[in-house]
Amino acid sequence: MSDTQPIAINRRSANITEGKSRAPNRSMYYAMGYQEGDFKKPMVGVANGHSTITPCNSGLQRLADAAIAGIREAGGNAQVFGTPTISDGMAMGTEGMKYSLVSREVIADCIETCVQGQWMDGVLVVGGCDKNMPGGMMGMLRANVPAIYVYGGTILPGKWRGQDLNIVSVFEAVGQNAAGRLSDADLKEIEQNAIPGTGSCGGMYTANTMSSAFEALGMSLPYSSTMANPHDEKQNSAKESAKVLMEAIKNDLKPRDIVTRQAIENAVAVIMATGGSTNAVLHFLAIAHAAGVEWTIDDFERIRQKVPVICDLKPSGKYLAVDLHRAGGIPQVMKILLNAGLLHGDCLTITGKTVAENLKDVPDVPPAGQDVIRPIDQPLYAQGHLAILKGNLSPEGSVAKITGLKNPVITGPARVFDDEQSALKAILDGKIQAGDVMVLRYLGPKGGPGMPEMLAPTGALIGAGLGESVGLITDGRFSGGTWGMVVGHVAPEAAAGGTIALVHEGDSITIDAHQLLLQLNVPEAELTQRRAAWKAPAPRYTRGVQAKFAFNAASASKGAVLDNF
């Protein structure tokens, strides 16, 4: 252990020095190489999401090592523990996808349990894949000791025939291949070249959406959310994050001091401005719950109506996170929003400075010669892209991603599926036609269980050229890489007796993002008869983590949290 002078005798680390009764505690620390002077230093957790399960997390160890070095140099003791991950991209379309949202809760539980059980003075969370992000933030907020998030970083683009590739390229290529628009040989080339190394999926998909939002929230360092995992600046940022955390411990600056209602408004404004993932709605409902902040699904619509989309990013735009970083990153986006009166500049951040102070030296306008970030008076869309739709199909709300569509309105016959696999087969077999509205149900928090993502069917629709002419609604979720005429998070879900459970094949359904409407065009009297005849399905799981999740999960309109008692 380092002999560096301690920065403070913290109330938590002091608990292992209080008299002879604590001697057994000290003995176990001595076994790990601690010296007498170490007991006066802060005990700082490093929640390390490194694994070789997924490229999102396989590049995290060097970031964790850099953070450990930063903690020790700043006079703290690093206490490292692991958190699990589930790769959404690898589990997509399989039964394993049902464990993705479950892993958010497991990660949060791991962090809360270790930080509180070991009475740590602070915690630095290192994560990469989608659920690492909200799970880590929820655990930090529950424990509420000084904390900082270190994002693992985005992946670099793959290359094929002069085109940039990413994970969504593969899913869309499958649809193109099934539709006869792409050869088997080209599909194989795309598959082998889309993912060139370590890092999280490269567009403004869920991981990059959440990292950007965490930077706007004030819980990560400026510029850190769009750095690429293989680049040295990411490792340097991890070390600097550790030193900033040590200052926060010294000043007793805690997550709930930072994550206020105004800070969440800042985060959601950045999500809207960057064209972020639909999953951000679900996750920020859960984050607000963990923070004890009053926040509802209607607040997203309130922010959407006043914040324009100013970044041209995939999946519905042209560019990747690495391009956003080169154009000035999230600080540049935030400075534009701040000048437009769309951010709260007085919100505190983990640096100890306010948002406005952090942005003081950022240019007022985006750099010339690039079109990744637009000026505020030249947006891609005048309003945000994540619309909250309601109607008799979703009285609690649903989430539609409406950018990239020429006309986000459709009325058509329902094509009803009670699982994802049969829906995907129908698309690949050419049985879905322009004008149809696909209904994928019993895939919500309780029904899935675990609210799986629908990237395989939505990617297949795009690949088949049906992205703007076929509607798709589900009580499940979508990948951050999804775009098209799609509506997810329909609540109440089918397994809870929501109206989506009552849809029959051929029923007329209207999706109208202009009117914020999701409507089943069936007389109420008929729906009453159907509801009386409906019976809840038997649980898919009766033991283990899935059964516990299904039993405890709140509605998607409440973030699908497990402790909404």
VEXDREN-2710 file (C-alpha; in Angstrom, 1 decimal):
% VEXDREN-2710
k/r/px/py/pz
1/MET/0.0/0.0/0.0
2/SER/1.1/3.5/-0.7
3/ASP/2.5/5.7/2.1
4/THR/0.9/8.8/0.7
5/GLN/-0.4/11.2/3.3
6/PRO/-4.1/10.6/3.7
7/ILE/-6.4/13.4/2.4
8/ALA/-8.9/12.9/5.2
9/ILE/-9.9/10.6/8.1
10/ASN/-13.3/9.8/6.7
11/ARG/-16.2/8.7/9.0
12/ARG/-16.5/5.4/7.2
13/SER/-12.9/4.4/7.2
14/ALA/-12.8/5.5/10.8
15/ASN/-15.1/2.6/11.7
16/ILE/-12.2/0.1/11.4
17/THR/-10.0/2.0/13.8
18/GLU/-12.4/2.4/16.7
19/GLY/-10.6/0.5/19.5
20/LYS/-9.6/-3.1/20.2
21/SER/-13.0/-4.5/19.2
22/ARG/-12.0/-3.7/15.6
23/ALA/-8.8/-5.6/15.7
24/PRO/-10.2/-8.7/13.8
25/ASN/-11.3/-6.3/11.0
26/ARG/-7.8/-4.9/10.7
27/SER/-6.3/-8.4/10.6
28/MET/-8.1/-9.2/7.4
29/TYR/-6.9/-6.0/5.8
30/TYR/-3.3/-6.8/6.9
31/ALA/-3.7/-10.0/5.0
32/MET/-4.1/-8.0/1.8
33/GLY/-1.0/-5.9/2.4
34/TYR/-2.4/-2.9/4.3
35/GLN/-0.2/-1.0/6.8
36/GLU/-1.1/0.8/9.9
37/GLY/-1.3/4.2/8.1
38/ASP/-3.7/2.8/5.5
39/PHE/-6.5/2.8/8.1
40/LYS/-6.6/6.6/8.1
41/LYS/-7.1/6.7/4.3
42/PRO/-10.5/6.6/2.5
43/MET/-11.6/3.1/1.4
44/VAL/-12.7/3.6/-2.2
45/GLY/-14.6/1.0/-4.2
46/VAL/-13.8/0.3/-7.8
47/ALA/-16.8/-1.5/-9.3
48/ASN/-15.2/-3.2/-12.3
49/GLY/-17.4/-4.5/-15.1
50/HIS/-14.5/-6.1/-17.0
51/SER/-15.3/-9.4/-18.7
52/THR/-14.5/-11.2/-21.8
53/ILE/-18.2/-11.8/-22.5
54/THR/-18.5/-8.9/-24.9
55/PRO/-16.3/-6.3/-26.7
56/CYS/-18.1/-3.6/-24.7
57/ASN/-16.5/-4.8/-21.5
58/SER/-13.3/-6.6/-22.7
59/GLY/-11.4/-3.4/-22.8
60/LEU/-12.3/-2.2/-19.2
61/GLN/-9.4/-3.7/-17.2
62/ARG/-6.9/-1.1/-18.2
63/LEU/-9.3/1.6/-17.3
64/ALA/-9.9/0.0/-13.9
65/ASP/-6.1/-0.3/-13.4
66/ALA/-5.7/3.4/-14.3
67/ALA/-8.5/4.3/-11.8
68/ILE/-6.8/2.2/-9.1
69/ALA/-3.5/4.0/-9.7
70/GLY/-5.3/7.4/-9.5
71/ILE/-6.9/6.5/-6.2
72/ARG/-3.6/5.4/-4.7
73/GLU/-1.7/8.5/-5.9
74/ALA/-4.4/10.7/-4.4
75/GLY/-4.1/9.0/-1.0
76/GLY/-6.8/6.3/-1.0
77/ASN/-7.1/2.6/-0.8
78/ALA/-8.7/1.0/-3.8
79/GLN/-11.1/-1.9/-3.1
80/VAL/-11.9/-3.7/-6.3
81/PHE/-15.0/-5.8/-6.8
82/GLY/-16.8/-7.2/-9.9
83/THR/-20.1/-6.5/-11.5
84/PRO/-21.6/-8.8/-14.2
85/THR/-22.8/-7.9/-17.7
86/ILE/-25.1/-9.3/-20.3
87/SER/-24.3/-8.4/-23.9
88/ASP/-27.5/-7.1/-25.6
89/GLY/-26.0/-7.5/-29.0
90/MET/-25.0/-11.1/-28.5
91/ALA/-28.2/-12.1/-26.6
92/MET/-30.5/-10.4/-29.1
93/GLY/-33.2/-12.6/-30.5
94/THR/-32.5/-15.4/-27.9
95/GLU/-33.9/-16.4/-24.6
96/GLY/-30.8/-14.8/-23.1
97/MET/-32.1/-11.3/-24.1
98/LYS/-34.6/-11.7/-21.3
99/TYR/-31.7/-11.4/-18.8
100/SER/-30.6/-8.0/-20.1
101/LEU/-32.9/-5.7/-18.1
102/VAL/-32.6/-8.1/-15.2
103/SER/-28.9/-7.5/-15.2
104/ARG/-29.5/-3.8/-14.6
105/GLU/-31.0/-4.7/-11.2
106/VAL/-28.3/-7.2/-10.5
107/ILE/-25.6/-4.7/-11.2
108/ALA/-27.3/-2.1/-9.0
109/ASP/-27.7/-4.7/-6.2
110/CYS/-24.0/-5.7/-6.5
111/ILE/-22.8/-2.1/-6.1
112/GLU/-25.1/-1.2/-3.3
113/THR/-24.3/-4.5/-1.5
114/CYS/-20.5/-4.1/-1.7
115/VAL/-20.4/-0.4/-0.9
116/GLN/-22.7/-0.7/2.0
117/GLY/-21.5/-4.1/3.2
118/GLN/-17.9/-3.0/3.2
119/TRP/-18.7/0.5/4.5
120/MET/-16.8/2.2/1.6
121/ASP/-16.1/5.9/1.6
122/GLY/-16.7/6.3/-2.1
123/VAL/-17.1/4.3/-5.3
124/LEU/-15.9/4.6/-8.9
125/VAL/-17.9/2.5/-11.4
126/VAL/-16.4/1.3/-14.6
127/GLY/-18.8/-0.1/-17.2
128/GLY/-19.4/-0.5/-20.9
129/CYS/-22.4/-2.4/-22.1
130/ASP/-25.9/-1.0/-22.0
131/LYS/-27.2/-2.1/-18.6
132/ASN/-23.8/-1.4/-16.9
133/MET/-24.7/2.3/-17.2
134/PRO/-28.1/2.6/-15.5
135/GLY/-27.4/-0.3/-13.1
136/GLY/-24.2/1.4/-12.0
137/MET/-25.9/4.8/-11.6
138/MET/-28.8/3.2/-9.6
139/GLY/-26.3/1.5/-7.3
140/MET/-24.3/4.7/-6.8
141/LEU/-27.5/6.6/-5.9
142/ARG/-28.7/3.9/-3.5
143/ALA/-25.4/3.8/-1.6
144/ASN/-25.1/7.6/-1.8
145/VAL/-21.4/7.9/-1.0
146/PRO/-19.2/10.1/-3.2
147/ALA/-19.2/8.4/-6.6
148/ILE/-18.2/8.9/-10.3
149/TYR/-19.0/6.9/-13.4
150/VAL/-16.2/5.9/-15.8
151/TYR/-17.6/4.8/-19.2
152/GLY/-15.6/2.2/-21.0
153/GLY/-15.8/4.1/-24.2
154/THR/-17.2/3.6/-27.7
155/ILE/-16.0/1.2/-30.3
156/LEU/-14.3/2.4/-33.5
157/PRO/-16.2/1.9/-36.8
158/GLY/-15.7/-1.3/-38.8
159/LYS/-14.9/-0.9/-42.5
160/TRP/-16.3/-2.7/-45.6
161/ARG/-16.1/-1.4/-49.2
162/GLY/-15.3/2.1/-48.0
163/GLN/-18.3/2.2/-45.7
164/ASP/-18.3/2.6/-41.9
165/LEU/-20.0/-0.4/-40.2
166/ASN/-21.4/-1.0/-36.7
167/ILE/-23.4/-3.7/-35.0
168/VAL/-26.7/-2.5/-36.4
169/SER/-25.3/-2.9/-39.9
170/VAL/-25.3/-6.6/-39.3
171/PHE/-28.9/-6.8/-38.2
172/GLU/-30.0/-4.8/-41.2
173/ALA/-27.9/-6.9/-43.5
174/VAL/-29.8/-10.0/-42.4
175/GLY/-33.0/-8.4/-43.5
176/GLN/-31.5/-7.3/-46.8
177/ASN/-30.2/-10.8/-47.4
178/ALA/-33.6/-12.4/-46.6
179/ALA/-35.2/-9.9/-49.0
180/GLY/-32.8/-10.9/-51.8
181/ARG/-31.0/-7.5/-51.7
182/LEU/-27.7/-8.7/-50.4
183/SER/-25.7/-11.8/-51.3
184/ASP/-24.6/-14.5/-48.7
185/ALA/-21.0/-13.6/-49.4
186/ASP/-21.6/-9.9/-48.7
187/LEU/-23.5/-10.7/-45.5
188/LYS/-20.6/-12.8/-44.3
189/GLU/-18.1/-9.9/-45.1
190/ILE/-20.3/-7.5/-43.1
191/GLU/-20.6/-9.9/-40.2
192/GLN/-16.8/-10.3/-40.0
193/ASN/-15.9/-6.7/-40.4
194/ALA/-18.6/-4.7/-38.4
195/ILE/-16.9/-4.9/-35.0
196/PRO/-13.1/-4.2/-35.2
197/GLY/-12.2/-4.3/-31.5
198/THR/-13.1/-3.3/-28.0
199/GLY/-15.7/-0.7/-27.0
200/SER/-19.5/-0.2/-26.9
201/CYS/-21.7/-0.1/-30.0
202/GLY/-20.7/3.0/-32.0
203/GLY/-23.8/5.0/-32.8
204/MET/-26.0/7.0/-30.4
205/TYR/-27.4/3.6/-29.2
206/THR/-28.1/2.8/-25.6
207/ALA/-24.6/2.7/-24.1
208/ASN/-23.5/6.0/-25.8
209/THR/-26.8/7.6/-25.0
210/MET/-26.5/6.8/-21.3
211/SER/-22.8/7.8/-21.1
212/SER/-23.7/11.1/-22.8
213/ALA/-26.6/11.6/-20.4
214/PHE/-24.3/10.8/-17.4
215/GLU/-21.9/13.5/-18.5
216/ALA/-24.8/16.0/-18.8
217/LEU/-26.1/14.8/-15.4
218/GLY/-22.8/15.8/-13.8
219/MET/-21.7/12.3/-12.8
220/SER/-18.9/11.9/-15.3
221/LEU/-16.0/14.1/-16.4
222/PRO/-16.5/16.4/-19.4
223/TYR/-15.6/14.9/-22.8
224/SER/-15.4/11.4/-21.2
225/SER/-18.6/10.0/-22.7
226/THR/-17.6/10.0/-26.3
227/MET/-14.0/8.8/-26.1
228/ALA/-13.1/5.6/-27.9
229/ASN/-12.1/2.7/-25.7
230/PRO/-8.8/1.9/-27.6
231/HIS/-7.5/5.5/-27.3
232/ASP/-5.1/6.5/-24.6
233/GLU/-7.2/9.5/-23.7
234/LYS/-9.8/7.1/-22.3
235/GLN/-7.3/5.6/-19.9
236/ASN/-6.1/9.0/-18.9
237/SER/-9.6/10.1/-18.2
238/ALA/-10.2/7.1/-16.0
239/LYS/-7.2/8.0/-13.8
240/GLU/-8.3/11.7/-13.7
241/SER/-11.8/10.5/-12.7
242/ALA/-10.3/8.7/-9.7
243/LYS/-8.6/11.8/-8.6
244/VAL/-11.7/13.9/-8.9
245/LEU/-13.6/11.3/-6.9
246/MET/-11.0/11.6/-4.1
247/GLU/-11.7/15.3/-4.0
248/ALA/-15.4/14.6/-3.8
249/ILE/-14.8/12.3/-0.8
250/LYS/-12.8/15.0/0.8
251/ASN/-15.7/17.4/0.3
252/ASP/-18.4/14.9/1.0
253/LEU/-20.0/15.6/-2.3
254/LYS/-22.5/12.7/-2.9
255/PRO/-24.6/11.6/-5.9
256/ARG/-27.9/12.8/-4.5
257/ASP/-26.4/16.3/-4.1
258/ILE/-25.8/16.2/-7.9
259/VAL/-28.7/14.1/-9.3
260/THR/-31.6/16.6/-8.8
261/ARG/-34.7/17.1/-10.9
262/GLN/-32.9/20.0/-12.7
263/ALA/-29.9/17.7/-13.4
264/ILE/-32.2/15.0/-14.9
265/GLU/-33.8/17.7/-17.0
266/ASN/-30.3/18.5/-18.3
267/ALA/-29.6/14.9/-19.1
268/VAL/-32.9/14.4/-20.9
269/ALA/-32.3/17.6/-22.9
270/VAL/-29.0/16.1/-24.1
271/ILE/-30.7/12.8/-24.9
272/MET/-33.2/14.7/-27.1
273/ALA/-30.6/16.9/-28.7
274/THR/-28.4/13.9/-29.7
275/GLY/-31.2/11.6/-30.9
276/GLY/-30.6/9.1/-28.1
277/SER/-32.1/5.7/-27.4
278/THR/-35.7/4.9/-26.3
279/ASN/-34.1/2.9/-23.5
280/ALA/-33.2/6.2/-21.8
281/VAL/-36.8/6.7/-20.9
282/LEU/-37.0/3.5/-19.0
283/HIS/-33.6/3.9/-17.4
284/PHE/-34.1/7.5/-16.3
285/LEU/-37.4/6.7/-14.7
286/ALA/-35.4/4.1/-12.7
287/ILE/-32.5/6.4/-11.9
288/ALA/-34.9/9.1/-10.7
289/HIS/-36.6/6.5/-8.5
290/ALA/-33.2/5.6/-7.0
291/ALA/-32.3/9.2/-6.4
292/GLY/-35.7/10.0/-4.8
293/VAL/-36.5/12.6/-7.5
294/GLU/-40.0/13.1/-8.6
295/TRP/-40.0/12.3/-12.3
296/THR/-42.7/10.8/-14.6
297/ILE/-43.0/9.6/-18.2
298/ASP/-44.8/12.8/-19.0
299/ASP/-41.7/14.8/-18.1
300/PHE/-39.9/13.3/-21.2
301/GLU/-42.6/14.7/-23.4
302/ARG/-42.4/18.1/-21.7
303/ILE/-38.6/18.3/-22.4
304/ARG/-39.1/16.9/-26.0
305/GLN/-41.4/19.6/-27.0
306/LYS/-38.8/22.4/-26.3
307/VAL/-35.5/20.7/-27.2
308/PRO/-34.5/20.3/-30.9
309/VAL/-32.4/17.5/-32.3
310/ILE/-29.1/19.1/-33.3
311/CYS/-26.9/16.0/-33.8
312/ASP/-26.9/13.9/-36.9
313/LEU/-26.2/10.5/-35.4
314/LYS/-27.0/6.9/-36.1
315/PRO/-29.3/5.0/-36.0
316/SER/-31.5/7.5/-37.8
317/GLY/-28.7/9.9/-38.9
318/LYS/-25.3/9.6/-40.5
319/TYR/-22.5/9.7/-37.9
320/LEU/-21.1/7.7/-35.0
321/ALA/-20.0/8.7/-31.5
322/VAL/-16.3/9.1/-32.5
323/ASP/-17.5/11.7/-35.0
324/LEU/-19.4/13.5/-32.3
325/HIS/-16.2/13.5/-30.2
326/ARG/-14.1/15.0/-32.9
327/ALA/-16.8/17.7/-33.4
328/GLY/-16.6/18.8/-29.7
329/GLY/-18.4/16.1/-27.9
330/ILE/-21.1/16.5/-25.3
331/PRO/-19.6/19.8/-23.9
332/GLN/-20.2/21.4/-27.3
333/VAL/-23.8/20.1/-27.4
334/MET/-24.4/21.3/-23.8
335/LYS/-22.9/24.8/-24.5
336/ILE/-25.3/25.3/-27.4
337/LEU/-28.2/24.2/-25.3
338/LEU/-27.1/26.3/-22.3
339/ASN/-26.9/29.5/-24.5
340/ALA/-30.4/28.7/-25.8
341/GLY/-31.7/28.6/-22.3
342/LEU/-32.4/24.8/-22.5
343/LEU/-30.0/23.8/-19.6
344/HIS/-29.8/24.6/-15.9
345/GLY/-26.3/26.0/-15.7
346/ASP/-26.3/26.2/-11.9
347/CYS/-26.5/22.4/-11.4
348/LEU/-23.5/21.0/-9.4
349/THR/-21.3/18.4/-11.0
350/ILE/-18.8/15.8/-9.7
351/THR/-16.0/18.2/-10.5
352/GLY/-17.2/20.5/-7.7
353/LYS/-18.1/23.1/-10.4
354/THR/-21.4/24.0/-11.9
355/VAL/-22.4/23.0/-15.4
356/ALA/-21.9/26.6/-16.5
357/GLU/-18.4/26.7/-15.0
358/ASN/-17.4/23.5/-16.7
359/LEU/-18.6/24.9/-20.0
360/LYS/-17.0/28.3/-19.7
361/ASP/-14.3/27.8/-22.2
362/VAL/-16.3/25.7/-24.7
363/PRO/-17.0/27.6/-28.0
364/ASP/-20.5/29.1/-28.4
365/VAL/-20.9/27.6/-31.9
366/PRO/-19.9/24.2/-33.2
367/PRO/-16.7/24.0/-35.3
368/ALA/-16.8/24.9/-39.0
369/GLY/-16.4/22.2/-41.6
370/GLN/-18.4/19.6/-39.8
371/ASP/-22.2/18.8/-39.8
372/VAL/-22.3/16.3/-36.9
373/ILE/-23.5/19.1/-34.5
374/ARG/-25.8/21.7/-36.0
375/PRO/-26.4/25.3/-34.7
376/ILE/-29.5/25.6/-32.6
377/ASP/-31.2/27.6/-35.4
378/GLN/-30.5/24.9/-38.0
379/PRO/-31.7/21.7/-36.2
380/LEU/-32.4/18.4/-37.9
381/TYR/-35.8/18.5/-36.1
382/ALA/-37.4/21.3/-34.3
383/GLN/-38.5/19.1/-31.4
384/GLY/-37.0/16.0/-29.8
385/HIS/-37.5/12.5/-31.1
386/LEU/-38.7/10.4/-28.2
387/ALA/-42.4/11.0/-28.2
388/ILE/-44.7/9.6/-25.4
389/LEU/-47.8/8.2/-27.1
390/LYS/-51.0/7.5/-25.2
391/GLY/-54.4/6.2/-26.1
392/ASN/-56.6/3.2/-25.3
393/LEU/-53.6/0.9/-26.2
394/SER/-51.2/2.7/-23.8
395/PRO/-53.1/4.7/-21.1
396/GLU/-49.9/4.8/-19.0
397/GLY/-47.8/5.8/-22.0
398/SER/-45.5/4.3/-24.6
399/VAL/-42.3/5.5/-26.3
400/ALA/-41.9/6.2/-30.1
401/LYS/-38.7/7.2/-31.8
402/ILE/-39.9/9.5/-34.6
403/THR/-36.7/10.9/-36.2
404/GLY/-35.8/9.7/-39.6
405/LEU/-39.4/9.2/-40.7
406/LYS/-41.1/11.1/-43.5
407/ASN/-44.5/10.7/-41.8
408/PRO/-44.8/9.1/-38.4
409/VAL/-48.5/8.2/-38.9
410/ILE/-50.0/4.9/-39.9
411/THR/-53.4/3.1/-39.6
412/GLY/-53.4/-0.5/-40.6
413/PRO/-54.4/-4.1/-39.7
414/ALA/-52.9/-5.7/-36.7
415/ARG/-50.5/-8.7/-37.2
416/VAL/-50.4/-10.2/-33.8
417/PHE/-47.5/-12.2/-32.3
418/ASP/-47.1/-13.5/-28.8
419/ASP/-43.3/-13.9/-29.1
420/GLU/-40.4/-12.3/-31.0
421/GLN/-39.3/-15.4/-32.9
422/SER/-42.5/-16.0/-34.8
423/ALA/-42.6/-12.2/-35.7
424/LEU/-39.1/-12.4/-37.1
425/LYS/-39.9/-15.5/-39.1
426/ALA/-43.0/-13.7/-40.6
427/ILE/-40.8/-10.8/-41.7
428/LEU/-38.0/-13.0/-43.2
429/ASP/-40.6/-15.2/-44.9
430/GLY/-42.1/-12.2/-46.6
431/LYS/-45.5/-12.4/-44.9
432/ILE/-45.5/-8.8/-43.6
433/GLN/-46.7/-6.2/-46.1
434/ALA/-46.6/-2.5/-46.3
435/GLY/-49.4/-1.0/-44.3
436/ASP/-49.4/-3.7/-41.6
437/VAL/-49.0/-2.9/-37.9
438/MET/-47.2/-5.7/-36.1
439/VAL/-48.1/-6.3/-32.5
440/LEU/-45.4/-8.1/-30.4
441/ARG/-46.8/-8.7/-26.9
442/TYR/-46.3/-10.6/-23.6
443/LEU/-42.8/-9.2/-23.8
444/GLY/-43.0/-6.6/-21.0
445/PRO/-41.2/-6.5/-17.6
446/LYS/-43.5/-9.3/-16.2
447/GLY/-44.5/-11.0/-19.4
448/GLY/-41.1/-11.5/-21.1
449/PRO/-40.1/-11.5/-18.4
450/GLY/-37.3/-9.0/-18.5
451/MET/-38.7/-6.8/-21.4
452/PRO/-36.4/-8.0/-24.2
453/GLU/-35.3/-5.8/-27.1
454/MET/-36.7/-6.2/-30.6
455/LEU/-33.6/-5.3/-32.7
456/ALA/-33.9/-8.5/-34.8
457/PRO/-37.4/-7.9/-36.2
458/THR/-36.9/-4.1/-36.5
459/GLY/-33.6/-4.6/-38.2
460/ALA/-35.2/-7.1/-40.5
461/LEU/-37.9/-4.6/-41.4
462/ILE/-35.4/-2.0/-42.3
463/GLY/-33.4/-4.5/-44.3
464/ALA/-36.5/-5.5/-46.2
465/GLY/-37.3/-1.9/-47.1
466/LEU/-40.3/-1.8/-44.8
467/GLY/-39.0/0.5/-42.1
468/GLU/-41.4/3.4/-42.9
469/SER/-44.3/1.5/-44.2
470/VAL/-44.9/-1.1/-41.5
471/GLY/-45.7/-0.2/-37.9
472/LEU/-44.6/-2.2/-34.9
473/ILE/-45.8/-1.9/-31.4
474/THR/-44.6/-3.9/-28.4
475/ASP/-44.7/-4.0/-24.6
476/GLY/-41.1/-5.0/-24.9
477/ARG/-38.2/-2.7/-25.6
478/PHE/-36.1/-1.7/-28.6
479/SER/-32.4/-1.6/-29.1
480/GLY/-30.8/1.8/-29.1
481/GLY/-30.0/0.9/-32.7
482/THR/-33.6/0.7/-33.7
483/TRP/-35.4/3.2/-35.9
484/GLY/-38.6/3.1/-38.0
485/MET/-42.4/3.3/-37.3
486/VAL/-42.0/1.6/-33.9
487/VAL/-43.6/2.1/-30.5
488/GLY/-42.3/0.3/-27.4
489/HIS/-42.8/0.2/-23.6
490/VAL/-46.6/-0.1/-24.2
491/ALA/-48.1/0.1/-20.7
492/PRO/-49.9/-1.6/-19.1
493/GLU/-48.3/-4.6/-20.6
494/ALA/-50.1/-7.7/-21.9
495/ALA/-49.2/-9.9/-19.0
496/ALA/-50.8/-7.3/-16.6
497/GLY/-54.0/-7.3/-18.7
498/GLY/-53.3/-4.2/-20.7
499/THR/-55.3/-3.4/-23.9
500/ILE/-52.4/-4.8/-26.0
501/ALA/-53.4/-8.3/-24.7
502/LEU/-56.9/-7.8/-26.3
503/VAL/-55.8/-7.1/-29.9
504/HIS/-57.1/-9.5/-32.5
505/GLU/-55.5/-10.3/-35.8
506/GLY/-56.8/-7.8/-38.4
507/ASP/-58.0/-5.1/-35.9
508/SER/-57.3/-1.6/-37.0
509/ILE/-54.5/0.2/-35.1
510/THR/-53.4/3.9/-35.4
511/ILE/-50.0/5.1/-34.6
512/ASP/-49.9/8.9/-34.8
513/ALA/-46.9/10.7/-33.4
514/HIS/-48.2/14.1/-34.4
515/GLN/-51.2/13.6/-32.1
516/LEU/-49.2/11.5/-29.6
517/LEU/-51.8/8.7/-30.1
518/LEU/-51.6/4.9/-30.0
519/GLN/-55.2/3.7/-30.5
520/LEU/-56.9/0.4/-31.1
521/ASN/-59.9/1.2/-33.3
522/VAL/-62.3/-1.2/-31.7
523/PRO/-65.5/-0.2/-29.9
524/GLU/-65.3/0.0/-26.1
525/ALA/-68.1/-2.5/-25.7
526/GLU/-66.2/-5.1/-27.7
527/LEU/-63.1/-4.4/-25.7
528/THR/-65.1/-4.9/-22.5
529/GLN/-66.2/-8.4/-23.7
530/ARG/-62.7/-9.3/-24.6
531/ARG/-61.3/-8.1/-21.3
532/ALA/-63.9/-10.3/-19.4
533/ALA/-62.8/-13.3/-21.4
534/TRP/-59.0/-12.7/-21.0
535/LYS/-57.0/-14.9/-18.7
536/ALA/-53.5/-14.1/-17.4
537/PRO/-50.9/-16.5/-18.8
538/ALA/-49.0/-18.8/-16.5
539/PRO/-45.5/-17.4/-15.4
540/ARG/-42.8/-18.4/-17.8
541/TYR/-40.4/-18.9/-14.9
542/THR/-41.2/-20.1/-11.4
543/ARG/-37.7/-20.1/-9.8
544/GLY/-34.6/-18.0/-9.9
545/VAL/-33.8/-14.4/-10.9
546/GLN/-36.3/-14.3/-13.8
547/ALA/-39.2/-15.4/-11.5
548/LYS/-38.1/-12.8/-8.9
549/PHE/-38.0/-10.1/-11.6
550/ALA/-41.4/-11.0/-13.0
551/PHE/-43.0/-11.0/-9.6
552/ASN/-41.5/-7.6/-8.4
553/ALA/-41.2/-5.6/-11.6
554/ALA/-43.2/-2.3/-11.8
555/SER/-44.7/-1.2/-15.1
556/ALA/-42.5/0.2/-17.8
557/SER/-44.1/3.6/-17.1
558/LYS/-42.4/3.4/-13.7
559/GLY/-39.0/2.3/-15.0
560/ALA/-39.6/-1.5/-14.4
561/VAL/-37.9/-1.1/-11.0
562/LEU/-38.1/-3.9/-8.4
563/ASP/-38.6/-1.7/-5.3
564/ASN/-41.6/0.4/-6.2
565/PHE/-43.3/-0.5/-2.9
END
